[in-house]
Amino acid sequence: MAFNNPPPQKPGTKRDDGGMGTLLRAEKLTQIAFILPVAVFIGWALGAGLDKWLHQQWIYLVGIIFGSVAGFIQIFRLVAASGKDHQ
């Protein structure tokens, strides 16, 4: 029985890895829906804890802002990595 080699691909093109690759890409993108709310919640919780510990009433706002910025940075990193993997 003869073995047929697959046709050569052009340099710089990726082979389609089937359904599993698509599923993994979709899983990465669904993380976006959870990153920002979780980051804001963690920032708020840490800020509220510091408010109680230091007897202040404004630190939770800094925590919310910090969590928002951290969440957006992580979203941008995830989207950039996803776009790089897709090409």
Secondary structure, 3 states (H helix, E strand, C coil): CCCCCCCCCCCCCCCCCCHHHHHHHHHHHHCHHHHHHHHHHHHHHHHHHHHHHHCCCCHHHHHHHHHHHHHHHHHHHHHHHHHHHHC
